[in-house]
Amino acid sequence: MKIIMKKKLIILLFVLSLTFTSLVSATHSFDLSVEVLPEYGEIDSGKELALTIKLIKFQMDGPEDVILKYSLLDMDGEKTIVEFSETVAVHTSLTKIKQIKIPFSLKEGQYTLEVVAKYDSYESKSSHGIYVKNVKDFEKILIGIIVLSLLFLILFLGHSNYKLTKKLIENS
């Protein structure tokens, strides 16, 4: 009797394991990682940020279109500063470098770069923190000085030309 019970239990466990295995292999899943390149640990506002995206798909046959959604969020994750998406074909894995333009108007501080990979109803998320530095006011001041210097030079030359022309008319 005990041997028959053990055989039934073994058969039941075998059927359950087959069922579980078929359910697991039927799911579509992928692993996503995002890494900001080391030279972009801190980035000036207005510059382009380069990041590496690695996507590995599991239990999918053939190439599949996966939507990658990029978001730059404030540190609290409440406000989206930049957001866009792209569709990529993934066979078994994908590694790519993506550049994202950091808005010039961004205040200095810590931000979160988030990437979400979506396929059908499945998604995978990865994020990375970045620090954005404001472009120094020196650059703005230098441009202002150059523009004002050129304006002053044009006014000076125009005034000098006016005086010279007036003097030539008076002498003739």
Residue frames relative to the residue before (quaternion, step in Angstrom):
aa qw qx qy qz dx dy dz
M 1.0000 0.0000 0.0000 0.0000 0.00 0.00 0.00
K 0.6671 0.4960 -0.3006 0.4675 3.57 0.95 -0.90
I 0.6282 0.5337 -0.3379 0.4543 3.59 1.04 -0.73
I 0.6426 0.5094 -0.3196 0.4748 3.61 0.97 -0.82
M 0.6491 0.5113 -0.3131 0.4682 3.61 0.97 -0.83
K 0.6488 0.5076 -0.3174 0.4697 3.57 0.99 -0.80
K 0.6448 0.5120 -0.3217 0.4677 3.60 0.99 -0.83
K 0.6546 0.4994 -0.3165 0.4711 3.61 0.94 -0.83
L 0.6452 0.5173 -0.3119 0.4678 3.56 1.01 -0.80
I 0.6478 0.5055 -0.3095 0.4785 3.58 0.99 -0.83
I 0.6491 0.5007 -0.3173 0.4768 3.61 0.95 -0.84
L 0.6454 0.5198 -0.3140 0.4634 3.58 0.94 -0.87
L 0.6661 0.4905 -0.2972 0.4768 3.60 0.91 -0.87
F 0.6323 0.5279 -0.3231 0.4659 3.57 1.03 -0.78
V 0.6627 0.4906 -0.3020 0.4785 3.62 0.92 -0.91
L 0.6570 0.5034 -0.3136 0.4655 3.59 0.94 -0.83
S 0.6606 0.4996 -0.3190 0.4607 3.59 0.94 -0.80
L 0.6280 0.5157 -0.3365 0.4757 3.60 1.04 -0.72
T 0.6499 0.5119 -0.3117 0.4674 3.55 0.95 -0.88
F 0.6669 0.4976 -0.2978 0.4678 3.57 0.89 -0.92
T 0.6497 0.5180 -0.3144 0.4590 3.59 0.95 -0.85
S 0.6701 0.4835 -0.3106 0.4698 3.58 0.92 -0.82
L 0.6356 0.5126 -0.3367 0.4689 3.60 1.07 -0.64
V 0.6578 0.5029 -0.3091 0.4679 3.57 0.96 -0.82
S 0.7008 0.4578 -0.2866 0.4661 3.59 0.86 -0.84
A 0.6243 0.5418 -0.3500 0.4406 3.60 1.17 -0.36
T 0.6043 0.5666 -0.3740 0.4170 3.58 1.15 -0.36
H 0.3122 -0.7125 0.5980 0.1929 3.50 -1.22 0.66
S 0.1443 0.7889 -0.5880 0.1049 3.55 -0.76 0.95
F 0.0551 -0.7834 0.6176 0.0432 3.51 -1.27 0.38
D 0.3507 -0.7074 0.5818 0.1953 3.48 -1.32 0.51
L 0.0960 -0.8020 0.5896 0.0070 3.56 -0.88 0.98
S 0.0428 0.7752 -0.6301 0.0101 3.56 -1.02 0.81
V 0.1476 -0.7676 0.6209 0.0586 3.53 -1.11 0.80
E 0.0016 0.7957 -0.6044 0.0385 3.53 -0.89 0.96
V 0.3230 -0.7168 0.5849 0.1995 3.55 -0.86 0.98
L 0.4985 -0.6609 0.4635 0.3161 3.57 -0.83 0.94
P 0.6263 -0.6107 0.3328 0.3522 3.61 -0.93 0.92
E 0.6683 0.5133 -0.3226 0.4311 3.60 0.96 -0.74
Y 0.6818 0.4464 -0.2854 0.5044 3.58 1.30 -0.09
G 0.1878 0.8023 -0.5399 0.1720 3.59 1.05 0.70
E 0.7385 0.0683 -0.0489 0.6690 3.51 1.19 -0.73
I 0.0565 -0.8083 0.5860 0.0060 3.56 -0.92 0.87
D 0.4613 -0.6646 0.5159 0.2817 3.54 -1.09 0.77
S 0.5229 -0.5952 0.4911 0.3621 3.55 -1.11 0.63
G 0.7441 0.3663 -0.2986 0.4722 3.56 -1.07 0.81
K 0.6369 0.5217 -0.3260 0.4647 3.61 1.24 -0.22
E 0.4825 -0.6370 0.5064 0.3241 3.57 -1.34 0.06
L 0.2794 -0.7487 0.5875 0.1274 3.52 -1.00 1.00
A 0.1945 -0.7798 0.5858 0.1050 3.59 -0.88 0.95
L 0.0225 0.7985 -0.6004 0.0376 3.55 -0.92 0.92
T 0.3609 -0.7087 0.5672 0.2137 3.54 -1.26 0.54
I 0.1302 -0.7776 0.6134 0.0462 3.54 -0.89 1.01
K 0.0502 -0.7782 0.6260 0.0032 3.55 -0.89 1.02
L 0.0028 0.7933 -0.6062 0.0567 3.53 -0.78 1.10
I 0.0384 -0.7797 0.6248 -0.0128 3.56 -0.79 1.06
K 0.1742 -0.7975 0.5674 0.1082 3.57 -0.74 0.98
F 0.2198 -0.7686 0.5943 0.0885 3.49 -1.14 0.79
Q 0.8712 0.1259 -0.0855 0.4667 3.55 -1.19 0.69
M 0.5486 0.5562 -0.4383 0.4444 3.60 1.02 0.74
D 0.3080 -0.7447 0.5636 0.1814 3.54 -0.98 0.85
G 0.8531 0.1300 -0.1062 0.4939 3.53 -0.95 0.91
P 0.6842 -0.4720 0.3457 0.4355 3.56 -1.31 0.03
E 0.0901 -0.7771 0.6221 0.0308 3.54 -1.08 0.77
D 0.4147 -0.6753 0.5462 0.2714 3.57 -1.14 0.66
V 0.0641 -0.7823 0.6195 -0.0112 3.53 -0.77 1.12
I 0.3059 -0.7391 0.5723 0.1808 3.57 -0.95 0.91
L 0.1458 -0.7630 0.6263 0.0657 3.55 -0.86 1.05
K 0.0968 -0.7934 0.6007 0.0156 3.57 -0.67 1.14
Y 0.1711 -0.7936 0.5818 0.0487 3.55 -0.72 1.17
S 0.0300 0.7915 -0.6090 0.0415 3.59 -0.94 0.90
L 0.1721 -0.7270 0.6547 0.1153 3.53 -1.08 0.83
L 0.0705 -0.8299 0.5525 -0.0318 3.56 -0.51 1.26
D 0.5352 -0.5664 0.4900 0.3908 3.54 -1.21 0.40
M 0.7207 -0.4816 0.2683 0.4203 3.57 -1.20 0.39
D 0.6630 0.4996 -0.3065 0.4657 3.59 1.10 -0.64
G 0.4163 -0.7183 0.4570 0.3192 3.59 1.25 -0.31
E 0.5068 0.6766 -0.3997 0.3544 3.57 1.26 0.29
K 0.7867 0.2661 -0.1277 0.5421 3.58 0.98 -0.82
T 0.2714 -0.7505 0.5843 0.1470 3.57 -0.86 1.02
I 0.2507 -0.7861 0.5521 0.1195 3.57 -0.70 1.11
V 0.7785 0.0189 0.0317 0.6265 3.57 0.93 -0.97
E 0.0965 0.7878 -0.6043 0.0705 3.57 -1.01 0.80
F 0.2110 0.7431 -0.6182 0.1448 3.56 -0.98 0.92
S 0.1973 -0.7838 0.5770 0.1174 3.56 -1.24 0.29
E 0.1035 -0.7614 0.6360 0.0712 3.51 -1.37 0.31
T 0.3373 -0.7145 0.5739 0.2153 3.55 -1.23 0.50
V 0.0456 -0.7962 0.6032 -0.0113 3.55 -0.88 1.01
A 0.3814 -0.6921 0.5610 0.2464 3.56 -1.14 0.65
V 0.0806 -0.7994 0.5953 0.0070 3.56 -0.80 1.04
H 0.2721 -0.7476 0.5848 0.1586 3.58 -0.80 1.03
T 0.7919 -0.1062 0.0983 0.5933 3.57 0.43 -1.19
S 0.7860 -0.0699 0.0475 0.6124 3.56 1.14 -0.65
L 0.1481 -0.7658 0.6212 0.0758 3.52 -1.31 0.37
T 0.0178 0.7523 -0.6586 0.0076 3.53 -1.01 0.88
K 0.1431 0.7953 -0.5764 0.1218 3.55 -0.74 1.02
I 0.3436 -0.6890 0.5949 0.2308 3.50 -1.30 0.47
K 0.0932 -0.7956 0.5986 0.0027 3.54 -0.83 1.06
Q 0.2082 -0.7657 0.5953 0.1265 3.56 -1.03 0.80
I 0.1044 -0.7863 0.6086 0.0197 3.53 -0.96 0.96
K 0.3740 -0.7270 0.5376 0.2063 3.56 -0.84 1.04
I 0.2643 -0.7463 0.5951 0.1380 3.55 -0.80 1.08
P 0.4672 -0.7005 0.4540 0.2915 3.63 -0.65 1.04
F 0.5327 -0.6444 0.4565 0.3043 3.55 -1.05 0.85
S 0.6787 0.5263 -0.2816 0.4279 3.58 1.09 -0.72
L 0.4556 0.7111 -0.4385 0.3073 3.60 1.26 -0.11
K 0.4158 -0.6907 0.5338 0.2550 3.56 -0.98 0.85
E 0.5826 -0.5782 0.4370 0.3679 3.54 -1.20 0.53
G 0.4702 0.6723 -0.4876 0.2985 3.54 -1.00 0.85
Q 0.6550 -0.5042 0.4085 0.3872 3.51 -1.41 -0.10
Y 0.0268 -0.7839 0.6200 -0.0195 3.58 -1.03 0.90
T 0.3229 -0.7248 0.5718 0.2084 3.56 -1.29 0.31
L 0.2017 -0.7432 0.6290 0.1068 3.52 -0.94 0.99
E 0.0439 -0.8175 0.5737 -0.0237 3.58 -0.60 1.14
V 0.0824 -0.7663 0.6362 0.0356 3.55 -1.03 0.87
V 0.0927 -0.7781 0.6208 0.0235 3.55 -0.92 1.00
A 0.1751 -0.7589 0.6204 0.0926 3.58 -0.89 1.00
K 0.0518 -0.8123 0.5809 -0.0099 3.59 -0.77 1.07
Y 0.0712 0.7455 -0.6606 0.0524 3.50 -1.10 0.88
D 0.8021 -0.0737 -0.0241 0.5921 3.59 -0.55 1.20
S 0.7770 -0.2823 0.2178 0.5187 3.61 -0.68 -1.02
Y 0.5742 0.5887 -0.3728 0.4298 3.59 1.26 0.15
E 0.0460 0.8004 -0.5973 0.0225 3.54 -1.06 0.69
S 0.1462 -0.7500 0.6401 0.0806 3.48 -1.30 0.54
K 0.1796 -0.8037 0.5649 0.0516 3.57 -0.98 0.91
S 0.0436 0.7625 -0.6454 0.0079 3.51 -1.20 0.63
S 0.0464 -0.8081 0.5871 0.0135 3.57 -1.02 0.70
H 0.1085 -0.7705 0.6265 0.0446 3.51 -1.29 0.44
G 0.3856 -0.7211 0.5299 0.2249 3.56 -1.00 0.83
I 0.0524 -0.7766 0.6272 0.0274 3.56 -1.12 0.74
Y 0.2775 -0.7319 0.5944 0.1847 3.55 -1.23 0.47
V 0.1783 -0.7878 0.5854 0.0690 3.56 -0.75 1.11
K 0.1929 -0.7646 0.6084 0.0902 3.54 -0.90 1.05
N 0.4420 -0.6527 0.5366 0.3012 3.56 -1.12 0.65
V 0.5097 -0.5929 0.5151 0.3512 3.52 -1.16 0.65
K 0.5317 -0.6559 0.4318 0.3172 3.54 -0.84 0.96
D 0.5633 -0.6115 0.4435 0.3347 3.55 -1.11 0.73
F 0.4931 0.6736 -0.4199 0.3562 3.57 1.24 -0.41
E 0.6582 0.5087 -0.3137 0.4579 3.58 0.94 -0.88
K 0.6515 0.5002 -0.3158 0.4750 3.60 0.96 -0.81
I 0.6591 0.5065 -0.3075 0.4632 3.58 0.95 -0.89
L 0.6371 0.5324 -0.3257 0.4523 3.60 0.95 -0.83
I 0.6549 0.4926 -0.3126 0.4804 3.59 0.91 -0.85
G 0.6427 0.5243 -0.3170 0.4599 3.60 0.99 -0.82
I 0.6512 0.5100 -0.3148 0.4656 3.58 0.96 -0.86
I 0.6485 0.5135 -0.3207 0.4614 3.59 0.93 -0.84
V 0.6655 0.4941 -0.3080 0.4670 3.60 0.89 -0.90
L 0.6743 0.4853 -0.3004 0.4685 3.61 0.89 -0.89
S 0.6301 0.5300 -0.3340 0.4588 3.60 1.04 -0.75
L 0.6580 0.4955 -0.3085 0.4758 3.58 0.95 -0.83
L 0.6394 0.5183 -0.3197 0.4694 3.59 0.99 -0.80
F 0.6505 0.5081 -0.3059 0.4745 3.58 0.95 -0.89
L 0.6506 0.5195 -0.3109 0.4584 3.59 0.94 -0.88
I 0.6515 0.5034 -0.3148 0.4722 3.59 0.96 -0.84
L 0.6607 0.4961 -0.3075 0.4720 3.60 0.94 -0.85
F 0.6506 0.5195 -0.3148 0.4557 3.59 0.96 -0.86
L 0.6808 0.4740 -0.2905 0.4768 3.58 0.88 -0.93
G 0.6385 0.5217 -0.3262 0.4623 3.58 1.02 -0.74
H 0.6631 0.4896 -0.3031 0.4783 3.57 0.95 -0.85
S 0.6443 0.5136 -0.3199 0.4678 3.60 0.96 -0.83
N 0.6476 0.5085 -0.3146 0.4723 3.57 0.98 -0.83
Y 0.6296 0.5314 -0.3301 0.4607 3.60 1.03 -0.77
K 0.6661 0.5006 -0.3004 0.4642 3.61 0.91 -0.93
L 0.6605 0.5095 -0.3039 0.4602 3.57 0.95 -0.90
T 0.6543 0.5009 -0.3111 0.4734 3.57 0.95 -0.86
K 0.6468 0.5139 -0.3155 0.4670 3.61 0.94 -0.84
K 0.6574 0.5057 -0.3074 0.4665 3.60 0.96 -0.84
L 0.6461 0.5154 -0.3166 0.4654 3.61 0.99 -0.83
I 0.6496 0.5069 -0.3178 0.4691 3.60 1.01 -0.79
E 0.6550 0.5138 -0.3056 0.4622 3.59 0.98 -0.84
N 0.6940 0.4771 -0.2712 0.4661 3.62 0.99 -0.78
S 0.6966 0.4834 -0.3153 0.4262 3.60 1.06 -0.41
